[in-house]
Amino acid sequence: MDGQDVARQTQIEHEMLGHLIGGLRATAGWQVPGPEAPRKLSTLRFLSQSFQRHLERLLALEEGDGYMGLALTASPQLARATASLRAEHERFRAEAGRVARRLESLPAEEALGTACGELLDLLAQVEAHSRKEMALVQEAFGQDEGGEG
């Protein structure tokens, strides 16, 4: 895959993840009366599983054929920043799995507030991470190489 293909696929994958994040935010914010809590929980379970799978797919793409290797080749001075983002990937994998398992084991009668709060925190962290990744990509590939001015 060349750099343009990787960039386009990564962009599409980020957009899809954004849609899942939007769905999770909307569902987490859904105010339901007590008897409706099982429906909300069911939707959260489904979306969180989709989010977890898609997040894993995106992280693998970024690490494998994606921007990380290309950025290091283009700008070796970004090695520390790239390693930091890769470490965040590992944390997100673990946290997304933990949140999905928590939602799976949560009894329908239990208040969803804490679980939704944890989920929303994770989503905010993933979004902040995405902004850092975009900044790294811009730094790696958007630098002016100099020359005639």
N, C-alpha and C positions, 0 to 999 in steps of 0.2 A: 504494500500500500504506500503510495507516495504521500508527501506532506499535505497536499490539498485534499486528498481523499480522507486522510486521518482527521484533518481539521473539520471537514464537512460532517463526517460521521460523529465526531465528538460534539459538534454543535447540535446535531439532531438528538443525540442521546441526552445532552443537557436540557434541551427543550422538553423532552419526554419526562425527565426527572422533575422538571419544574411543574409539569401538569400533575404528576403524582403528589408533589409537595402541596400544590394548591388544593387538591382533593383531600389530603390528610388534614390540612389546616381548616378547611370548611367543615369536615366531619368532626374534628376535635372541638370546634366551636359550636357545633349543633346543640342547642339547648333542648333537651328532651325530658318529658315527664318520666317518673320512675318506671312505669310499665313499658316505656319505649326504649329503655336503656339496652336491652338485648339487640335491638336492630342497629343502634349506633355502634355497639361493640362488634357486631358482625361486620359492619362496613369498615370499621377501623382495622379489624383483623385482615380482611381481604386487601385493603389498600396498603397496610404496613408490609404484608408479604410481597406484594408487587413492588413496593418501594425498595425493600431489602434486596430482592433479586435484581432490580434494575440498577440500584446503586452498585452492587457487586459487578455487574456487567460494565458499567461506566468506569469504575475504578480499574478494572482489569484492562480495559481499552487504553486508559490513560497511561498505565504502567507498562503495558506491552508495546503495542505499535504506536502509542499516542504521543502526546506532547512531551512527556518526561525525557525520553531518550533523545528526541529531536532537539529539545531545549538544551540539554547538556552538550550535544554535539555543536550546536550553534553558539552557545554561551557557557563554556565550562565553569566560569566564575559563579554560576547559579547552582552549583552542586549542593551547597548547604541548604538553600531554599527548597530545592527539589527534594532533598532527603527529608526535610521537615514536612513537606506536603505528603510524601509517601508514608511517613509515620502517622499522620492524621488519617490517611486511608485505612490503616490497620485499626485505629481507634474507632472509625466509623463502621467498619465491618463488625467489630465486636459489639458496639452500642446498638446498631440496627438489629442485630440478632437478639440482643438482650431485650430490647423493647418489643420486638415481635413475639418472643417467647412469653414475655410478661402479659401481653394482650391475649395470647392463646390460653394462658392459665388463669386469667382473671375471671372470677365468677360473674355472671351477668348481674347479680344483685349488688355487687360491690361498686362503690362510687368510682367513676371513671376519671375524676379530676386529677389525681396524681399521675396516672398513666398518660393522660392527655398532656399534662404539663411536661413530662419526660419526653414525650414524642415531639412536642413543639420546640423544646430546647434542642433536641437533636436536629430538627429541620433547620433551625436558625444557625447551628454550627455548620451544617452542610452548605448552606447558602453563603456563609462567610468564607468558608473554604473555597467555594467556587470563585468568589471574587478574588481571592489570593491567587488562585490558579490563573485566572485571566490576566492579572497583573504580571505574573511571571512569564506567561506566554508573550505578552506585549513587550516585556523587557527583553526576552530572548530573541524575538523575531522582528520587533519593531524598531530596533536601534538603528540610528543613522550611522552608516559605516564611514561617513566622512566623504571626502572627494571634492569635486568642484561645487562651488556654492554660488 
